[in-house]
């Protein structure tokens, strides 16, 4: 029986599937295995497996495996794996992508090809340099996303070489000191005698009989100063790193939304630290961001804590997830297309006599954004709550006059996203309440919580206008900051349609306004004040309509 009233108990699989063959996968698998079973999938292209993997009764290894398909949802995934010509199905409650990046071409700042005098960083070892080498130059390049994979190992190698009496030059565009121990490493390198050269224009280079020459221009000096030519016996160039192809292919199978530069985690704070766009699929280290390769152990600990909820074989789901009424479902697949979490499945439903099947929304995968309910043309989807519960007074705050008394008084209906502007009404407290009450005066402001601005549609706006509001203000999240990824964009598209509709029925389109908002009390007060001034200029449409 569930502990919370109205909650649903969902059976789940404790096993966790970890995909990877490096240090990130090893750390993740070993931490999770302390509480629940783990299946470690080692990609086909690299058969060595994670170095130092501790033998554990809770870890089963599929070596040289390739994932062919993924079905199911959080709590019950079914993964088809191919190993040595045979296929098998692995079931798991969660999937963790912990694949290490692979080096590719030499950094774009280096125009020289690899050769006897030009070595890739990934193949360089201070212990393996020829005896004739007395000086070494490192070129680590831009360091945009993979700087943690190139800058740190290159600088460590530079310090080791200097301590062995070798002259070292270190060329870089920029470096960050946010990684643990990196600032200390930079100080140590300078004190040891590493010659640090920061550049804006990549140094040109050429191979000479006696070594490699780099022509460097100091970015802090004017052009009349001469360039500096640095000659060394060996040039070590950092490569550009990227996730392996199997990581990108698996992201396609899982339907993951990507961020900038092919990151598997959307550029959105709501997914930090380890969540992907699909519930039950987690990202570790470089699978989140190449810049976080050195912090995979932190991600592994967070993932182990997240998936521990599956260890008991059951999870409670609070009421409020989307529910489909099979008899009304037209099987149009609209909900399947718009769901940002891929939580919608098609199942046989005898209640749907027309099609024999209907959409079904997984309780664990549903994140209660309400996009499906707003878009459903058959009104077959609800958020699992009655209308009385959904629009309870606890979800609504009123400011100003309880009933606008003066003839010129107006009523403003505000739909506030639960993940941004609505938070202000709870966290800021009386300070904000007094400001809004002062703004309202004889007018009325009704602030109503919505799970996501994408849930607001024509029915909500028209209902507000028909029930006493003189204008509607919708406050979505900023772009790339929507918790549900595209709910704010759906509202922007729908808002234009509602404005045109208002114009068609004889109402001023200016009575509807929307503005993206963060959890900033100043922005909320300014936005509400601007909308009130607009409505005061337009006048209350109800009284004007009845008077006419």
C-alpha positions as CSV (number, residue, x, y, z in Angstrom):
1,X,0.0,0.0,0.0
2,X,1.3,3.5,-0.8
3,X,2.3,5.7,2.1
4,X,0.9,8.9,0.5
5,X,-2.9,9.4,-0.1
6,X,-3.7,9.1,-3.8
7,X,-0.2,7.7,-4.7
8,X,0.2,4.8,-7.0
9,X,2.8,2.0,-6.4
10,X,4.7,1.1,-9.6
11,X,6.8,-2.1,-9.7
12,X,10.3,-1.4,-11.0
13,X,13.5,-3.3,-11.8
14,X,16.4,-2.7,-9.4
15,X,19.0,-3.6,-12.1
16,X,20.9,-0.7,-13.7
17,X,22.5,-0.8,-17.1
18,X,25.8,1.1,-17.4
19,X,27.3,1.6,-20.8
20,X,31.0,2.4,-21.1
21,X,34.5,1.0,-21.0
22,X,36.6,3.6,-19.1
23,X,37.2,5.0,-15.7
24,X,33.8,6.8,-15.6
25,X,32.0,3.5,-16.3
26,X,34.1,1.6,-13.7
27,X,33.4,4.1,-11.0
28,X,29.7,4.3,-11.8
29,X,29.2,0.5,-11.9
30,X,31.1,-0.1,-8.6
31,X,29.2,2.6,-6.7
32,X,25.8,1.4,-7.9
33,X,26.7,-2.3,-7.2
34,X,26.9,-1.5,-3.5
35,X,23.1,-1.5,-3.4
36,X,21.7,-3.2,-6.5
37,X,22.7,-5.3,-9.5
38,X,24.5,-3.8,-12.4
39,X,25.0,-4.9,-16.0
40,X,28.0,-3.3,-17.6
41,X,27.9,-3.0,-21.4
42,X,31.3,-2.6,-22.9
43,X,31.0,-1.2,-26.5
44,X,32.0,-3.4,-29.4
45,X,34.8,-1.2,-30.8
46,X,36.9,-1.4,-27.6
47,X,37.1,-4.8,-25.9
48,X,39.6,-4.1,-23.1
49,X,37.0,-3.1,-20.5
50,X,37.5,-0.6,-17.7
51,X,41.0,-0.8,-16.2
52,X,40.9,-1.8,-12.5
53,X,37.3,-3.0,-12.5
54,X,36.8,-4.8,-9.2
55,X,35.2,-8.2,-9.4
56,X,31.8,-7.9,-7.8
57,X,29.0,-10.3,-7.4
58,X,26.5,-7.5,-8.3
59,X,28.2,-6.7,-11.6
60,X,27.7,-8.7,-14.7
61,X,29.8,-7.7,-17.8
62,X,28.7,-7.9,-21.5
63,X,32.1,-7.6,-23.3
64,X,32.2,-6.4,-26.9
65,X,28.5,-5.7,-26.9
66,X,26.4,-3.5,-29.2
67,X,23.0,-2.2,-28.3
68,X,20.4,-2.8,-31.1
69,X,17.2,-1.5,-29.6
70,X,15.7,0.0,-26.4
71,X,12.1,-0.2,-25.4
72,X,10.2,0.6,-22.3
73,X,10.3,3.4,-19.7
74,X,12.0,4.4,-16.5
75,X,11.7,1.4,-14.1
76,X,11.4,-1.2,-16.9
77,X,13.6,-0.8,-19.9
78,X,14.1,-3.8,-22.3
79,X,17.5,-3.5,-24.2
80,X,18.4,-5.9,-27.0
81,X,22.2,-6.5,-27.0
82,X,24.3,-8.3,-29.6
83,X,27.5,-10.1,-28.5
84,X,29.6,-12.4,-30.6
85,X,26.9,-13.0,-33.2
86,X,24.1,-13.7,-30.7
87,X,21.4,-11.5,-29.4
88,X,20.1,-11.3,-25.8
89,X,17.6,-9.1,-24.0
90,X,18.7,-7.2,-20.8
91,X,16.1,-5.6,-18.6
92,X,16.9,-2.8,-16.3
93,X,15.2,0.0,-14.3
94,X,17.6,2.7,-15.4
95,X,20.3,3.3,-18.1
96,X,23.5,5.2,-17.4
97,X,25.7,6.4,-20.3
98,X,29.3,6.7,-19.1
99,X,31.4,6.5,-22.2
100,X,34.7,8.2,-22.4
101,X,35.5,10.5,-25.4
102,X,38.0,9.5,-28.0
103,X,40.8,11.7,-29.6
104,X,40.4,12.7,-33.3
105,X,42.3,15.1,-35.5
106,X,45.1,17.4,-34.2
107,X,43.9,20.7,-32.8
108,X,42.7,23.1,-35.5
109,X,45.2,25.7,-34.3
110,X,48.0,23.4,-35.6
111,X,48.5,23.3,-39.3
112,X,51.4,20.8,-39.2
113,X,50.7,17.1,-39.8
114,X,51.8,14.5,-37.3
115,X,55.3,13.1,-37.9
116,X,58.7,12.5,-36.4
117,X,58.8,16.0,-34.8
118,X,55.1,16.5,-34.2
119,X,53.4,14.1,-31.8
120,X,49.7,13.8,-30.8
121,X,49.2,14.4,-27.1
122,X,47.3,11.2,-26.5
123,X,50.3,9.1,-27.6
124,X,52.9,11.2,-25.8
125,X,54.6,10.1,-22.6
126,X,57.4,11.9,-20.9
127,X,59.2,8.6,-20.3
128,X,59.1,7.7,-24.0
129,X,60.8,10.8,-25.6
130,X,64.0,10.2,-27.6
131,X,67.4,10.9,-26.0
132,X,68.1,13.8,-28.4
133,X,65.2,15.9,-27.1
134,X,66.3,18.8,-24.9
135,X,63.3,21.0,-25.5
136,X,59.5,20.4,-26.0
137,X,56.7,22.7,-27.0
138,X,53.1,21.9,-26.2
139,X,50.2,23.4,-28.3
140,X,46.9,22.7,-26.6
141,X,44.8,25.0,-28.7
142,X,41.4,26.6,-28.1
143,X,40.2,24.3,-25.3
144,X,36.5,25.1,-26.0
145,X,34.8,21.9,-24.7
146,X,37.6,19.4,-24.3
147,X,40.1,21.5,-22.4
148,X,39.9,19.2,-19.3
149,X,41.0,16.3,-21.5
150,X,43.9,18.2,-23.1
151,X,45.1,21.1,-20.9
152,X,45.4,19.2,-17.7
153,X,47.4,16.2,-19.0
154,X,49.5,18.4,-21.1
155,X,50.4,20.7,-18.2
156,X,51.2,17.7,-16.0
157,X,53.5,16.3,-18.6
158,X,55.1,19.7,-19.0
159,X,55.9,19.9,-15.2
160,X,57.4,16.4,-15.3
161,X,59.6,17.3,-18.2
162,X,60.8,20.5,-16.6
163,X,61.6,18.7,-13.4
164,X,63.8,16.3,-15.5
165,X,65.8,19.3,-16.9
166,X,64.0,19.7,-20.2
167,X,63.1,23.1,-21.5
168,X,59.3,23.3,-22.0
169,X,57.2,25.9,-23.9
170,X,53.4,25.8,-23.4
171,X,51.1,27.5,-26.0
172,X,47.4,28.0,-25.2
173,X,44.5,30.2,-25.9
174,X,43.0,30.3,-22.5
175,X,42.6,28.0,-19.5
176,X,40.1,27.7,-16.7
177,X,40.9,27.0,-13.1
178,X,37.5,25.6,-12.1
179,X,38.6,22.0,-12.1
180,X,39.8,20.6,-8.8
181,X,43.5,21.2,-8.3
182,X,44.0,23.0,-11.6
183,X,44.9,26.4,-10.2
184,X,47.5,24.8,-8.0
185,X,48.9,22.9,-11.0
186,X,49.2,26.2,-13.0
187,X,51.1,27.8,-10.2
188,X,53.3,24.8,-9.9
189,X,54.1,24.9,-13.6
190,X,55.1,28.5,-13.6
191,X,57.2,28.1,-10.5
192,X,58.9,25.1,-12.0
193,X,59.9,27.1,-15.1
194,X,57.4,26.2,-17.8
195,X,57.3,29.0,-20.4
196,X,53.7,29.9,-20.7
197,X,52.6,31.6,-24.0
198,X,49.0,32.7,-24.3
199,X,47.9,33.6,-27.8
200,X,44.9,34.9,-29.7
201,X,46.3,34.3,-33.2
202,X,47.4,30.7,-33.6
203,X,51.2,30.5,-33.9
204,X,52.4,29.5,-37.4
205,X,54.8,26.6,-37.5
206,X,57.3,24.8,-39.7
207,X,59.5,21.8,-39.4
208,X,63.2,22.5,-39.5
209,X,66.1,20.0,-39.7
210,X,66.9,20.9,-36.1
211,X,63.4,20.8,-34.8
212,X,60.0,22.6,-35.0
213,X,59.7,26.4,-35.1
214,X,56.6,28.2,-33.8
215,X,56.2,31.9,-34.7
216,X,54.3,33.6,-31.8
217,X,52.8,37.1,-31.5
218,X,52.2,38.4,-28.0
219,X,48.6,39.5,-27.8
220,X,49.4,42.2,-25.3
221,X,52.0,43.9,-27.5
222,X,51.2,46.3,-30.4
223,X,51.9,45.2,-34.0
224,X,55.2,47.2,-34.3
225,X,56.8,44.7,-31.9
226,X,58.6,41.8,-33.6
227,X,57.2,38.3,-33.5
228,X,58.9,35.7,-31.4
229,X,60.2,32.4,-33.0
230,X,60.4,29.5,-30.5
231,X,62.3,26.4,-31.7
232,X,62.1,23.1,-29.9
233,X,63.2,19.6,-30.6
234,X,59.6,18.2,-30.4
235,X,56.1,19.6,-30.7
236,X,53.3,17.9,-28.8
237,X,49.8,18.9,-30.1
238,X,46.5,18.2,-28.3
239,X,43.8,16.5,-30.4
240,X,40.2,17.4,-30.6
241,X,38.0,15.0,-28.5
242,X,34.5,13.8,-29.3
243,X,32.2,11.2,-28.0
244,X,32.5,7.8,-29.8
245,X,30.0,7.0,-32.5
246,X,28.3,4.3,-30.4
247,X,27.4,7.1,-27.9
248,X,25.7,9.1,-30.6
249,X,23.9,6.1,-32.0
250,X,22.7,5.1,-28.5
251,X,21.4,8.7,-28.0
252,X,19.4,8.3,-31.2
253,X,17.9,5.0,-30.0
254,X,16.9,6.6,-26.7
255,X,15.6,9.7,-28.3
256,X,17.7,12.0,-26.2
257,X,17.6,15.7,-26.9
258,X,21.1,17.2,-27.3
259,X,22.7,20.4,-26.2
260,X,25.3,22.5,-27.9
261,X,28.3,20.9,-29.6
262,X,26.6,17.5,-29.7
263,X,26.4,17.2,-25.9
264,X,24.0,14.5,-24.8
265,X,22.6,16.8,-22.0
266,X,20.4,19.7,-23.1
267,X,21.8,23.2,-22.2
268,X,19.3,23.6,-19.4
269,X,19.9,24.0,-15.7
270,X,17.0,21.8,-14.8
271,X,18.8,18.7,-16.1
272,X,21.9,19.2,-13.9
273,X,23.8,17.4,-12.7
274,X,23.2,14.0,-14.4
275,X,19.7,13.9,-15.9
276,X,19.0,13.5,-19.6
277,X,15.9,14.6,-21.5
278,X,14.4,11.1,-20.8
279,X,13.5,10.0,-17.3
280,X,15.5,7.0,-16.2
281,X,18.4,7.7,-18.5
282,X,21.4,9.3,-16.8
283,X,24.7,10.9,-18.1
284,X,28.1,10.7,-16.5
285,X,31.2,12.8,-17.2
286,X,31.9,13.4,-20.8
287,X,28.5,12.2,-21.9
288,X,27.2,15.4,-20.2
289,X,29.9,17.7,-21.3
290,X,33.5,17.1,-22.5
291,X,34.6,19.8,-20.1
292,X,33.5,17.6,-17.2
293,X,35.6,14.5,-18.0
294,X,37.7,14.9,-14.9
295,X,34.7,15.1,-12.6
296,X,33.1,11.8,-13.6
297,X,33.5,10.5,-10.1
298,X,31.2,13.2,-8.8
299,X,28.6,12.4,-11.4
300,X,28.9,8.7,-10.5
301,X,28.1,9.3,-6.9
302,X,25.0,11.4,-7.8
303,X,23.8,8.7,-10.2
304,X,24.2,6.0,-7.6
305,X,22.0,8.0,-5.2
306,X,19.4,8.6,-7.9
307,X,19.0,5.0,-9.0
308,X,19.0,3.7,-5.4
309,X,15.3,4.5,-5.5
310,X,14.9,1.4,-7.7
311,X,16.6,-0.9,-5.2
312,X,13.4,-1.8,-3.4
313,X,11.6,-3.0,-6.5
314,X,8.8,-0.5,-6.2
315,X,8.3,3.2,-6.4
316,X,5.5,5.5,-5.3
317,X,4.1,8.0,-7.8
318,X,2.2,10.9,-6.4
319,X,-1.2,11.8,-8.0
320,X,-1.0,14.3,-10.8
321,X,0.5,12.4,-13.7
322,X,-1.3,12.5,-17.1
323,X,-4.1,10.0,-17.6
324,X,-5.7,9.0,-20.9
325,X,-9.4,8.1,-21.1
326,X,-9.2,5.3,-23.6
327,X,-12.9,5.6,-24.8
328,X,-12.2,9.2,-25.9
329,X,-8.7,8.6,-27.5
330,X,-8.8,9.1,-31.2
331,X,-5.3,7.6,-31.6
332,X,-4.1,10.7,-33.4
333,X,-0.6,10.4,-31.9
334,X,-0.6,14.1,-31.0
335,X,0.4,13.3,-27.4
336,X,3.1,10.9,-28.7
337,X,4.6,13.6,-30.8
338,X,4.5,16.5,-28.3
339,X,5.7,14.7,-25.1
340,X,9.2,16.0,-24.3
341,X,9.9,12.9,-22.2
342,X,8.8,10.1,-24.6
343,X,6.4,8.9,-21.8
344,X,3.6,8.0,-24.2
345,X,3.0,4.5,-25.4
346,X,0.3,2.8,-27.5
347,X,-1.4,-0.1,-25.8
348,X,-4.4,-2.3,-26.6
349,X,-7.5,-0.9,-24.8
350,X,-10.8,-2.8,-25.1
351,X,-12.6,0.4,-23.9
352,X,-11.6,2.0,-27.2
353,X,-14.1,0.2,-29.4
354,X,-13.2,2.1,-32.6
355,X,-9.5,1.4,-32.6
356,X,-9.0,-1.3,-30.0
357,X,-6.0,0.6,-28.8
358,X,-5.3,4.0,-27.1
359,X,-2.4,6.1,-25.9
360,X,-1.1,5.3,-22.4
361,X,1.2,7.5,-20.3
362,X,3.7,5.9,-18.0
363,X,3.3,7.2,-14.5
364,X,7.0,7.4,-13.7
365,X,8.1,8.9,-17.0
366,X,5.4,11.6,-16.9
367,X,6.8,14.8,-15.5
368,X,3.4,16.6,-15.3
369,X,4.0,19.4,-17.8
370,X,0.5,19.1,-19.2
371,X,1.6,19.6,-22.9
372,X,-0.3,16.5,-23.9
373,X,-3.5,17.6,-22.2
374,X,-3.3,21.1,-23.8
375,X,-2.8,19.7,-27.3
376,X,-5.2,16.7,-27.2
377,X,-7.9,17.4,-29.7
378,X,-10.3,14.9,-28.1
379,X,-9.8,16.3,-24.5
380,X,-9.0,12.7,-23.6
381,X,-6.1,13.5,-21.2
382,X,-6.2,15.0,-17.8
383,X,-3.5,15.5,-15.2
384,X,-5.1,12.9,-12.9
385,X,-6.8,15.6,-10.7
386,X,-10.4,16.8,-10.7
387,X,-11.0,20.4,-11.8
388,X,-11.7,21.4,-8.3
389,X,-8.4,20.0,-7.1
390,X,-6.5,21.3,-10.1
391,X,-7.6,24.9,-9.7
392,X,-7.8,24.9,-5.9
393,X,-7.3,28.1,-4.0
394,X,-3.9,26.9,-2.8
395,X,-2.9,27.3,-6.5
396,X,-4.1,30.8,-6.8
397,X,-3.3,34.1,-5.0
398,X,-5.4,37.3,-5.2
399,X,-4.2,40.8,-4.7
400,X,-6.1,44.1,-4.5
401,X,-9.9,44.4,-4.3
402,X,-11.7,41.1,-3.9
403,X,-14.3,42.5,-6.4
404,X,-13.3,45.5,-8.6
405,X,-15.8,48.2,-7.4
406,X,-15.1,51.3,-9.4
407,X,-16.3,51.4,-13.0
408,X,-12.7,51.9,-14.3
409,X,-11.3,49.0,-12.2
410,X,-9.8,46.1,-14.1
411,X,-9.0,42.5,-13.3
412,X,-5.7,40.9,-14.5
413,X,-5.4,37.2,-14.7
414,X,-1.8,36.0,-14.5
415,X,-0.7,32.4,-15.4
416,X,2.6,31.8,-13.7
417,X,4.9,28.9,-14.5
418,X,5.4,26.7,-11.4
419,X,9.1,26.5,-12.1
420,X,9.9,30.2,-12.4
421,X,7.6,33.1,-11.7
422,X,5.3,31.2,-9.3
423,X,8.2,30.5,-7.0
424,X,8.4,34.1,-6.2
425,X,5.0,34.1,-4.6
426,X,6.2,31.4,-2.2
427,X,9.8,32.3,-1.6
428,X,9.9,36.1,-1.5
429,X,7.0,36.3,0.9
430,X,5.3,39.5,2.2
431,X,7.7,41.9,0.5
432,X,6.4,40.9,-2.9
433,X,2.8,40.5,-1.7
434,X,2.8,44.1,-0.5
435,X,4.3,45.4,-3.7
436,X,1.6,43.6,-5.8
437,X,-1.2,44.7,-3.5
438,X,0.1,48.3,-3.8
439,X,0.1,48.0,-7.6
440,X,-3.4,46.6,-7.7
441,X,-5.1,49.3,-5.6
442,X,-8.8,49.2,-6.5
443,X,-8.0,46.7,-9.3
444,X,-7.6,43.0,-9.0
445,X,-4.6,40.7,-9.7
446,X,-5.1,37.0,-9.8
447,X,-1.9,34.9,-10.0
448,X,-2.6,31.3,-10.8
449,X,0.0,28.5,-10.8
450,X,0.3,26.3,-13.9
451,X,2.7,23.3,-14.2
452,X,4.1,24.7,-17.4
453,X,3.2,27.7,-19.6
454,X,2.9,25.2,-22.4
455,X,-0.3,23.9,-20.7
456,X,-2.0,27.2,-21.1
457,X,-4.1,27.3,-24.3
458,X,-7.2,28.9,-25.9
459,X,-9.6,27.4,-23.3
460,X,-7.7,28.8,-20.3
461,X,-7.4,32.3,-21.8
462,X,-11.0,32.5,-23.0
463,X,-12.3,31.0,-19.7
464,X,-10.4,33.7,-17.7
465,X,-11.8,36.5,-20.0
466,X,-15.4,35.1,-19.7
467,X,-15.2,34.8,-15.9
468,X,-14.3,38.4,-15.2
469,X,-10.7,39.0,-16.3
470,X,-10.1,42.1,-18.5
471,X,-6.7,40.8,-19.6
472,X,-4.4,37.8,-19.4
473,X,-0.7,37.8,-18.7
474,X,1.3,34.5,-19.3
475,X,4.7,34.2,-17.7
476,X,6.7,31.3,-19.3
477,X,10.4,30.5,-18.7
478,X,13.2,31.9,-20.8
479,X,14.3,29.9,-23.8
480,X,16.6,27.0,-22.9
481,X,15.5,27.3,-19.3
482,X,12.1,25.6,-19.5
483,X,12.1,22.6,-17.2
484,X,10.1,20.7,-19.8
485,X,12.4,21.8,-22.6
486,X,9.9,23.2,-25.1
487,X,6.8,24.1,-23.1
488,X,7.6,27.8,-23.4
489,X,8.0,27.5,-27.1
490,X,4.6,25.7,-27.4
491,X,3.0,28.7,-25.6
492,X,4.7,31.2,-27.9
493,X,3.2,29.4,-30.9
494,X,-0.2,29.1,-29.3
495,X,-0.2,32.7,-28.0
496,X,-0.1,34.1,-31.5
497,X,-3.1,32.0,-32.4
498,X,-5.0,33.2,-29.4
499,X,-4.2,36.9,-30.1
500,X,-5.6,36.5,-33.7
501,X,-8.7,34.8,-32.2
502,X,-9.3,37.7,-29.8
503,X,-9.1,40.1,-32.7
504,X,-11.6,38.0,-34.7
505,X,-14.2,38.1,-31.9
506,X,-13.9,41.9,-31.4
507,X,-11.5,42.1,-28.5
508,X,-8.2,44.0,-28.5
509,X,-5.3,41.5,-29.0
510,X,-3.4,43.7,-26.4
511,X,-5.5,42.2,-23.7
512,X,-3.3,39.1,-24.0
513,X,0.4,39.5,-23.3
514,X,3.3,37.2,-22.4
515,X,6.8,37.7,-21.3
516,X,9.5,35.1,-20.3
517,X,10.4,35.6,-16.7
518,X,12.9,34.1,-14.2
519,X,12.4,34.0,-10.4
520,X,13.1,37.7,-10.1
521,X,10.7,39.8,-8.0
522,X,11.8,43.0,-9.7
523,X,10.9,41.6,-13.2
524,X,7.6,40.3,-12.0
525,X,6.5,43.6,-10.4
526,X,7.6,45.6,-13.5
527,X,5.8,43.2,-15.9
528,X,2.6,43.2,-13.9
529,X,2.6,47.0,-13.6
530,X,3.1,47.4,-17.4
531,X,0.1,45.1,-18.0
532,X,-2.1,46.8,-15.5
533,X,-1.3,50.2,-17.1
534,X,-2.2,48.7,-20.5
535,X,-5.6,47.4,-19.2
536,X,-6.4,50.7,-17.5
537,X,-5.9,52.4,-20.8
538,X,-8.1,49.9,-22.6
539,X,-10.7,49.8,-19.9
540,X,-12.7,46.9,-18.5
541,X,-14.2,45.0,-21.4
542,X,-17.0,43.4,-19.5
543,X,-18.5,46.7,-18.4
544,X,-17.9,48.3,-21.8
545,X,-19.7,45.4,-23.5
546,X,-22.7,45.6,-21.2
547,X,-22.9,49.4,-21.5
548,X,-22.9,49.1,-25.3
